Amino acid sequence: MNILIIGAGRFGKALARAFTSKGHSVVIVDKDENRIRGIEDEVAQAVILDSTDEDSLTQLALQEFDYVFLCISDISSSILTAQILLDSKVRRIYAKASGDVHAKILARLGVHKIIQPEKQSAESIAYNVMLGTEEFVELLRRKNFVVARVEVPPEFEGKTLSELELRKRFGIFVVAVDRN
């Protein structure tokens, strides 16, 4: 996958490292040269760029990215950048929100997925502790398994699991189906 990460703070850099460690192509941008320094050797490309400048941001050929992660904590810069990305018809925008109001604004703009790392991490840890599943999650991680809920792509609709051949084509095992 081709990934664009806007914002080279702690979260943006952690995302960049996670994707590159799995072999994905990552371009990371930030307006602060100091934040770019140190990550440029770990990603496909590191760019010093102000993402609120529409002309500069659109020079990145935004349509070529499978996912764009907006990891800017400054609310006004985040909102301006999100609007530029949406106007550019970017396929999938995941945006980090620094709080509930920021998340609501991003959602109203039409951002595809809102991420609140601290809140989501805390909820996940609490949930795992309450259910006693932290050992199960660690076992899956050690054995290189992932359990995930995914949206069904339009081209899969109306087909049976055997017709899709998910295990053969993608190495995926379906463990449950949620029919709304």
N, C-alpha and C positions, 0 to 999 in steps of 0.2 A: 504494500500500500504506500501511497504518497501522502505524507502528513505535513501540514503546516501548523506550526505552533507560534502564536503571537504572544509574546511576553516571556522573557527569560529569567523569571524569578525562580524561587525554590520549586514551585509546582510545575511550571513550564519546563524547567530543566529535568525534573524527575520524569515527566512524561516523555520528553525527548530521549532520555536514556532507556526508558522502558521499551519504547518502540524500536530504537536502533538495536537494542540487545536481541530483539526477535527478528532482525533482518529487514526492517522497514526503512524506507527512505524518508528522512526528516529534514525539513527546512525550518529553522527557528529564527524569529526576528524580534528585535527589541530596539527602542530608540536610544538606550543607554549602552554605549560601547563597553563599559565595565562589566555589564551583565553578560554580554556576548563572549567576552574573553573567558577562555577556559572550557567552553563547550564547543567551539568551532572545530576542534579536531575529532569530536565524537559524532557529529552529524554530517549529512550530505552537504548542507550549506548553512552558514550563519550570516545574517544580514542585519546591518544597522539601519533602521528604518522607523519613521514615525507612522504608526498604523492609522492615525487619525487624518493623515494626509491622503485623500482619496487617489490622487494621481500616482503617488509613490506605491501605495498598497496594490492598486490594480495592475501595476507593472509586474507583479509576481505571477501572472497567468493563473489566477485563482481557480479557474475551471479544471486545471490539471490535478488538483488535490482531491483525494478521496474523503479526507476529513480535515477540518480546520478547527483547532483548539484555541479559543480566546482565553488567555490566562492573565489578563490585566486586572489588578486589584482596584485601580483608580476608576471609580464608577463612571465619570463623564467620558474618559478615554475609552472605556469598555463599551459604553452605549454607542458612541460615535463610530467606533470600529465595527461593532455588530451591525449597525445600519449600513455601512459601506459594504460589508460582506453580503448582507441580504440583498441589497440593490444589485450586487454583482452576480446574483443567482448561484451562490456557493451551495453545493449539494448538501453537505452535513456540517453544521456548526455546533460545536460543543463549547459552551461558555462557562467560565468559573464566575460564580457570584460571591461577593464578599458579605452578603447578608440577604435577608428575606425580601426587602424592598428592591434591592438590586436584582434579585432573581425574578420578581414580579415584572419589573420593567423589561428585562431581557425576554421573558416569556411573551409579553404583550407585543414586543417587536416581531416575534416569530422565530426566535432562535430555537433550533431543533432540540437541543438537550441542555439543561442547566445543571451545572455541577457545583455543589457546595462541599468541598473536600472535608473540612473539619466536621461538619454536621453529619455527612454521610458516613464518614469513618467512625465517628462516635456511635451512631445508630447501629452500624454493622457489628462493632465490638460488643455493644450491650446486648444485641440480639443473639450473637454467638454464645456469649457467656450465659444468658438466661436459658438458652436451649441446650447448653452443654455441647455445642457443635464445633468448638474451636479446634479440637483434635481432628475432627473429620475434615475441616477446611485445610488444616496443615498437611494431613495425609494426602489429600487431593493435590495440593501444591507440590509436595515432594515427589509424587508419582507422575507429575506433569499432566494432570487432568484439570479441566475447568468445567464447572457447571454454570450455565448462563441462560438467562431468559432472552430470547431474540424475537424480533418482529419477523413475520413471514414475508419474504420478498414477493412482489406481485406475480412473478413468473412461476412461483410454487403453488399458487392458489388453484384449487380444483384438482390437484393431483394427490395420489395416495403416497404414503411414505415409501412403499416398495417401488413405485414409479420414479420417485426422486432419487433413489439410490444414494442417500446421504452418507451412509457408512463407506460405500465403495468410492464415491467421488470426493468426499471431504474428510473422511475419518470421523464423522459425527454420529453419536448415538442419541436418539431422541428418548428422553426418559419421562416426558409428560407433555400433554397437549392441553392448552387452555383455550376453550372455544367461547370466550367472553361469558 
